[in-house]
């Protein structure tokens, strides 16, 4: 939980350590272990995010993020063409399933 909160808030280990007035090694230990709830809560608060969001929101899928990065390199016209191709693919699949019924 500590690492999830730190990463989501964009803090480095030394930055979080500074906010909590502990060593970076202690932060690393918490991230690799199972610290007490009070420690986790304090660390999440230092990251300035809600504990509820850390507990309930799933971590982003790195594969999805790489697709996003790849798509951002495309021009708007290229993205539109990809989307139209994808929609046509889905429509063809639906038509094929419907024809089998």
C-alpha positions as CSV (number, residue, x, y, z in Angstrom):
1,X,0.0,0.0,0.0
2,X,2.8,2.4,0.8
3,X,4.4,2.0,-2.6
4,X,1.1,2.2,-4.4
5,X,0.3,5.5,-2.6
6,X,3.8,6.8,-3.3
7,X,3.8,5.9,-7.0
8,X,0.3,7.3,-7.5
9,X,1.2,10.6,-5.9
10,X,4.4,10.9,-8.0
11,X,6.8,11.0,-5.1
12,X,10.2,9.4,-5.0
13,X,11.3,7.3,-2.0
14,X,13.5,10.2,-0.7
15,X,10.7,12.7,-1.1
16,X,8.3,10.5,0.9
17,X,11.0,9.8,3.5
18,X,11.5,13.6,3.9
19,X,7.8,14.2,4.4
20,X,7.7,11.5,7.1
21,X,11.0,12.4,8.6
22,X,12.3,8.8,8.2
23,X,15.1,7.3,6.2
24,X,14.7,6.2,2.6
25,X,15.7,2.7,3.7
26,X,12.7,2.6,6.1
27,X,10.3,3.6,3.2
28,X,11.8,0.8,1.1
29,X,11.3,-1.6,4.0
30,X,7.7,-0.6,4.3
31,X,7.1,-1.0,0.6
32,X,8.6,-4.5,0.6
33,X,7.0,-5.7,3.8
34,X,3.8,-5.5,5.7
35,X,3.9,-2.4,7.9
36,X,1.3,-1.7,10.6
37,X,-1.9,0.0,9.5
38,X,-0.9,3.1,11.3
39,X,2.3,3.4,9.3
40,X,0.5,2.8,6.0
41,X,-2.2,5.4,6.9
42,X,0.5,8.0,7.8
43,X,2.4,7.3,4.6
44,X,-0.8,7.6,2.5
45,X,-1.6,10.9,4.2
46,X,1.9,12.2,3.5
47,X,1.3,11.4,-0.2
48,X,-1.8,13.6,0.0
49,X,-4.2,11.0,-1.5
50,X,-7.1,9.2,0.2
51,X,-6.6,5.9,1.8
52,X,-9.9,4.8,0.3
53,X,-8.6,5.4,-3.3
54,X,-5.4,3.4,-2.6
55,X,-7.4,0.5,-1.2
56,X,-10.1,0.4,-3.9
57,X,-8.6,1.6,-7.2
58,X,-6.8,-1.1,-9.2
59,X,-3.2,-0.4,-10.4
60,X,-3.0,0.6,-14.0
61,X,-2.1,-2.2,-16.5
62,X,1.4,-1.4,-17.9
63,X,0.3,-2.9,-21.2
64,X,-2.6,-0.4,-21.4
65,X,-0.3,2.5,-20.7
66,X,2.2,1.4,-23.4
67,X,-0.7,1.3,-25.9
68,X,-1.7,4.8,-24.9
69,X,1.8,6.0,-25.4
70,X,1.9,4.4,-28.8
71,X,-1.4,5.9,-29.8
72,X,-0.3,9.3,-28.8
73,X,2.5,9.2,-31.3
74,X,0.0,8.8,-34.1
75,X,-1.6,11.8,-35.9
76,X,-5.3,12.4,-35.2
77,X,-6.1,11.1,-38.7
78,X,-4.2,7.8,-38.0
79,X,-6.0,7.4,-34.7
80,X,-9.3,7.9,-36.5
81,X,-8.5,5.3,-39.2
82,X,-7.5,2.8,-36.5
83,X,-10.8,3.4,-34.7
84,X,-12.8,3.0,-37.8
85,X,-11.0,-0.2,-38.7
86,X,-11.7,-1.5,-35.2
87,X,-15.4,-0.6,-35.4
88,X,-15.7,-2.4,-38.7
89,X,-13.9,-5.4,-37.2
90,X,-16.4,-5.5,-34.3
91,X,-19.4,-5.1,-36.7
92,X,-18.1,-7.9,-38.9
93,X,-17.8,-10.2,-35.8
94,X,-21.3,-9.4,-34.7
95,X,-22.7,-10.0,-38.1
96,X,-20.9,-13.4,-38.2
97,X,-22.3,-14.4,-34.9
98,X,-25.7,-13.3,-35.9
99,X,-25.5,-15.3,-39.1
100,X,-24.7,-18.5,-37.2
101,X,-27.8,-18.3,-35.1
